[in-house]
Amino acid sequence: MAIVITGPVAKDIATRFRITAKRAASLLDLFASSFQGVIPYGAQVLAAVSFAEVSPLVVAPYNFYGFLTFLCGLAAISFRFPR
C-alpha cells in the first residue's frame, strides 16, 4: 500500500539518485515495512500480541525481523548491488 501512495516519491528518488524506479520502490517498501514492524504499536506487532494476549512491550526485545530488514536495506544501499 505504501508504494501505491508514494509512487511519485519513488520516481523522484529514482531520477534524483539515478537508480531504477524498481530499485527505489523496493528500498522504500523495505524501509517502510521494517519501521512498521519495529514500532511497538504497529499493525504487525498488535496482531501478534492479540493472539498471545500479552503487552506489545513484552515482545519488543524479541522482534529481530524489523531490525534485520533495516540492516539489509542499509547493506543494499552501501554495497550498491548490481541493478
C-alpha positions in Angstrom: 0.0 0.0 0.0 2.8 2.4 0.8 4.2 2.0 -2.8 0.9 2.9 -4.3 0.6 6.1 -2.3 4.3 7.1 -2.6 4.7 6.3 -6.3 5.7 9.8 -7.2 8.1 10.0 -4.4 9.8 6.7 -5.5 10.0 8.1 -9.1 11.6 11.4 -7.8 14.1 9.4 -5.7 15.0 7.2 -8.7 15.6 10.2 -11.0 17.5 12.2 -8.4 19.9 9.4 -7.5 20.0 7.8 -11.0 18.7 4.4 -10.0 16.0 2.3 -11.5 12.4 3.1 -10.4 12.1 -0.6 -9.4 15.0 -0.4 -7.0 13.8 2.9 -5.5 10.3 1.3 -4.9 11.9 -1.8 -3.5 14.0 0.2 -1.0 11.0 2.3 0.0 9.0 -0.8 0.7 11.7 -2.4 2.6 12.3 0.5 5.0 8.5 1.2 5.4 7.9 -2.4 6.4 10.9 -2.6 8.7 9.9 0.6 10.6 6.3 -0.6 10.8 7.5 -3.9 12.3 9.8 -2.2 14.8 7.4 0.3 16.4 5.7 -1.3 19.4 2.2 -0.3 18.3 2.5 -1.1 14.6 -0.1 -3.3 12.9 2.1 -6.4 12.8 3.0 -6.2 16.4 -0.6 -5.6 17.5 -1.7 -8.6 15.5 0.9 -10.8 17.1 0.3 -9.7 20.7 -3.5 -10.1 20.3 -3.0 -13.8 19.7 -0.5 -14.1 22.5 -2.6 -11.9 24.9 0.5 -10.0 26.1 1.7 -6.4 26.1 3.5 -5.1 22.9 6.4 -4.2 25.1 6.9 -7.8 26.2 7.6 -8.9 22.7 9.6 -5.9 21.6 13.0 -7.4 22.7 12.4 -10.4 20.6 11.4 -8.5 17.4 14.6 -9.0 15.4 13.0 -9.2 11.9 12.4 -5.5 11.6 15.9 -4.7 12.7 17.4 -7.3 10.3 15.4 -6.0 7.3 16.6 -2.5 8.2 20.2 -3.6 8.3 19.7 -5.5 5.0 18.4 -2.3 3.5 21.4 -0.3 4.6 23.6 -3.0 3.2 21.8 -2.8 -0.1 22.4 0.9 -0.3 26.0 0.7 1.0 27.3 -2.1 -1.3 25.2 -1.0 -4.3 24.4 -4.4 -5.5 24.0 -4.8 -9.3 20.9 -3.2 -10.7 
